Amino acid sequence: MRPLLLLSALLATGCAATGTQLEPAPAAETVAPETAVEVVDGVRMTAETGAWDGLARVKTEVTPLRVTIENGSRLPVRLRYDDFTLVSPQGGRYAALPPYGIEGDVADPVLVDAYAPVTAPGFAYSGFTVAPYYASVYPTLTPYAGSFGYDPLYYNRYYTAYREIALPTEEMVREALPEGVIDPGGRVSGFLYFERVPPSAPRVRFRADLVDARTGETFGEISIPFVVEE
């Protein structure tokens, strides 16, 4: 597998990276000590901050969140990495990083390498179809039959622009949420890996656009506040 290469801002300045931990803010609705939830237009989304128990180095280079999406709406919900972000009050934005490289135009995207198939995904799903360009990576999942464009600028920026840290690991890929579509009544639960949130950002807000997969129109926004701890 060709690795995703990430650039750590602290390493670029000669400093050692240290992990930060997100905790639900007092204003967040929680269902567990490290798990916050919000329901918008029938879509229930939880974000769990302390779920990663794999290679410890991962948490020093990225910010992993286990996200669970339950689609109680009547619309098919698109899951695409550029629909998710962590945003700080100071204007910092920390993107969800794609685990695979894609190239080509919007109508005909292709994977940049022959990735090893994920035959035993570590994420849970029902009523979920994977983005067509990921079909060869997830042979046990049904590809989405409709139109599913990708954002080449987003992939070029967040997959190919980082050249210092060799990630993701095979474990990260196995546990990652792939892009795809959650049908009405469907559910998916797995990890999103965000750019590392630095200690200088005392608070961030997890934001997710709810997008109708058929039309590409946004019909809601999930917004969950977190505090940042070292």
Wavefront OBJ file of the C-alpha trace (Angstrom):
o trace
v 0.000 0.000 0.000
v 1.290 3.415 -0.870
v 1.238 5.394 2.404
v -0.455 8.692 3.021
v 2.346 11.103 3.935
v 1.470 13.740 6.501
v 3.440 16.824 7.456
v 3.491 17.584 11.171
v 3.671 21.332 11.804
v 5.766 20.877 14.918
v 8.281 18.631 13.211
v 8.608 21.213 10.465
v 9.825 23.682 13.070
v 12.183 21.164 14.680
v 9.996 20.410 17.704
v 8.755 17.040 18.847
v 5.068 16.378 18.308
v 2.875 15.670 21.302
v -0.625 14.338 21.281
v -3.658 16.379 22.251
v -6.951 14.997 23.500
v -10.410 16.319 22.743
v -13.107 16.194 25.409
v -16.772 17.116 25.002
v -17.336 20.726 26.031
v -19.767 21.446 28.896
v -22.323 22.646 26.358
v -22.236 19.391 24.393
v -24.846 16.689 24.831
v -23.037 13.534 25.914
v -23.973 9.851 25.937
v -20.701 8.749 27.593
v -17.732 10.581 29.199
v -15.854 10.886 25.871
v -18.774 10.733 23.445
v -20.901 13.695 22.324
v -24.002 13.561 20.146
v -26.224 15.807 18.064
v -29.344 15.074 16.036
v -30.254 17.295 13.076
v -33.124 16.646 10.660
v -33.330 13.007 11.689
v -29.599 12.288 11.355
v -27.948 11.283 14.638
v -24.180 11.689 14.808
v -21.863 10.839 17.691
v -18.165 11.690 17.957
v -16.033 9.648 20.366
v -12.671 11.138 21.285
v -10.880 8.416 23.273
v -11.684 5.406 21.113
v -8.349 4.972 19.301
v -6.399 2.167 21.016
v -4.029 1.291 18.192
v -0.486 2.504 17.550
v 0.116 5.360 20.007
v 2.154 7.417 17.505
v -0.988 7.929 15.442
v -2.404 10.277 18.092
v 0.726 12.451 17.980
v 0.380 13.073 14.239
v -3.393 13.183 13.635
v -6.572 13.622 15.684
v -8.638 10.422 15.398
v -12.376 10.509 16.133
v -14.702 7.537 15.981
v -17.824 8.850 14.310
v -21.167 7.040 14.230
v -23.868 8.220 11.832
v -27.435 6.930 12.009
v -29.622 8.105 9.179
v -33.144 8.561 10.495
v -34.034 10.959 7.688
v -35.812 10.159 4.428
v -32.782 11.191 2.359
v -29.657 9.233 1.374
v -26.795 10.970 3.200
v -23.478 11.500 1.429
v -20.323 10.740 3.392
v -17.357 12.580 1.876
v -14.228 13.742 3.703
v -14.615 17.375 2.727
v -18.008 17.384 4.493
v -16.204 17.080 7.856
v -13.900 19.483 9.679
v -12.750 20.635 13.113
v -12.915 24.426 13.493
v -11.405 26.593 16.237
v -12.770 29.991 17.383
v -9.513 31.558 16.158
v -10.297 30.451 12.608
v -8.150 27.317 12.484
v -9.518 24.512 10.324
v -8.400 20.902 10.656
v -9.436 18.724 7.739
v -10.458 15.074 7.635
v -7.598 13.346 5.813
v -8.345 10.867 3.003
v -6.617 7.497 3.466
v -6.208 6.957 -0.284
v -4.903 8.992 -3.167
v -7.208 9.685 -6.103
v -6.522 11.370 -9.407
v -8.382 12.092 -12.625
v -11.308 14.370 -13.272
v -14.518 14.586 -11.269
v -16.418 12.312 -13.653
v -13.715 9.631 -13.870
v -11.647 9.431 -10.659
v -9.171 6.586 -10.176
v -7.010 5.412 -7.296
v -3.369 6.427 -7.671
v -2.056 2.995 -6.705
v -3.063 -0.661 -6.447
v -4.070 -0.683 -2.789
v -4.408 -3.924 -0.866
v -8.101 -4.860 -0.545
v -9.717 -4.374 2.872
v -11.529 -7.706 3.056
v -12.339 -7.454 6.775
v -13.290 -3.806 7.450
v -12.917 -2.663 11.043
v -15.842 -0.253 10.781
v -19.490 -1.224 11.325
v -22.125 -0.554 8.689
v -25.626 -1.357 7.506
v -27.510 0.299 4.680
v -24.239 1.746 3.410
v -22.788 1.742 -0.108
v -19.194 2.727 -0.785
v -18.042 5.420 -3.232
v -17.573 3.781 -6.667
v -13.871 4.705 -6.887
v -13.254 2.755 -3.661
v -14.905 -0.436 -4.960
v -11.630 -2.281 -5.568
v -10.424 -1.485 -2.047
v -13.624 -2.728 -0.370
v -14.651 -5.847 -2.332
v -17.147 -6.913 0.358
v -19.121 -3.643 0.112
v -21.664 -2.712 -2.546
v -20.631 0.337 -4.625
v -23.028 3.266 -4.781
v -24.948 3.063 -8.063
v -25.577 6.789 -8.499
v -23.318 9.686 -9.357
v -20.622 10.286 -6.742
v -18.123 13.002 -7.604
v -14.936 13.706 -5.707
v -13.121 16.962 -5.063
v -9.713 16.821 -6.818
v -8.479 19.988 -5.090
v -9.254 18.488 -1.688
v -7.470 15.216 -2.432
v -4.489 16.978 -3.989
v -4.118 19.161 -0.920
v -4.680 16.656 1.846
v -3.231 13.500 0.336
v -0.273 14.585 -1.761
v 0.925 17.789 -0.100
v 2.488 16.168 2.970
v 5.907 14.559 2.705
v 7.345 13.921 6.158
v 5.354 11.393 8.218
v 4.462 7.965 6.802
v 0.773 7.351 7.490
v -1.790 5.851 7.463
v -0.955 2.472 8.951
v -2.814 -0.619 7.739
v -4.760 -0.534 11.011
v -5.865 3.053 10.354
v -7.091 2.136 6.892
v -8.971 -0.908 8.169
v -10.777 1.186 10.802
v -11.389 4.262 8.615
v -14.796 5.353 7.388
v -14.721 5.265 3.584
v -16.597 7.747 1.468
v -20.022 6.553 0.424
v -23.771 6.883 0.979
v -25.894 6.014 4.024
v -29.403 4.999 3.043
v -32.456 6.027 5.099
v -32.416 3.737 8.132
v -28.718 2.973 7.596
v -25.847 3.290 10.025
v -22.051 3.483 9.805
v -19.410 3.752 12.539
v -15.653 4.133 12.140
v -12.721 6.534 12.347
v -12.076 9.877 10.722
v -8.486 11.151 10.992
v -8.229 14.923 11.229
v -5.168 17.100 10.931
v -3.523 17.313 14.339
v -5.183 19.863 16.611
v -2.417 21.796 18.452
v -2.572 22.712 22.159
v -2.797 26.374 21.116
v -6.400 25.748 20.032
v -8.220 25.522 23.397
v -11.542 24.690 21.778
v -12.720 23.200 18.495
v -16.088 22.425 17.013
v -16.736 19.220 15.086
v -18.754 20.170 12.020
v -20.381 17.901 9.475
v -22.481 18.957 6.508
v -25.518 16.756 5.876
v -25.760 16.376 2.110
v -28.432 14.677 0.012
v -26.481 12.160 -2.087
v -28.941 12.435 -4.972
v -28.866 16.216 -5.403
v -25.664 17.331 -3.677
v -27.694 19.837 -1.666
v -26.893 20.472 2.009
v -29.950 20.035 4.228
v -28.408 20.383 7.696
v -25.244 20.770 9.758
v -23.998 18.868 12.774
v -22.007 21.041 15.216
v -20.507 19.559 18.412
v -18.174 21.562 20.717
v -15.008 20.077 22.251
v -12.242 21.362 24.496
v -8.602 20.582 23.741
v -6.384 19.041 26.430
v -2.720 18.033 26.358
l 1 2 3 4 5 6 7 8 9 10 11 12 13 14 15 16 17 18 19 20 21 22 23 24 25 26 27 28 29 30 31 32 33 34 35 36 37 38 39 40 41 42 43 44 45 46 47 48 49 50 51 52 53 54 55 56 57 58 59 60 61 62 63 64 65 66 67 68 69 70 71 72 73 74 75 76 77 78 79 80 81 82 83 84 85 86 87 88 89 90 91 92 93 94 95 96 97 98 99 100 101 102 103 104 105 106 107 108 109 110 111 112 113 114 115 116 117 118 119 120 121 122 123 124 125 126 127 128 129 130 131 132 133 134 135 136 137 138 139 140 141 142 143 144 145 146 147 148 149 150 151 152 153 154 155 156 157 158 159 160 161 162 163 164 165 166 167 168 169 170 171 172 173 174 175 176 177 178 179 180 181 182 183 184 185 186 187 188 189 190 191 192 193 194 195 196 197 198 199 200 201 202 203 204 205 206 207 208 209 210 211 212 213 214 215 216 217 218 219 220 221 222 223 224 225 226 227 228 229 230
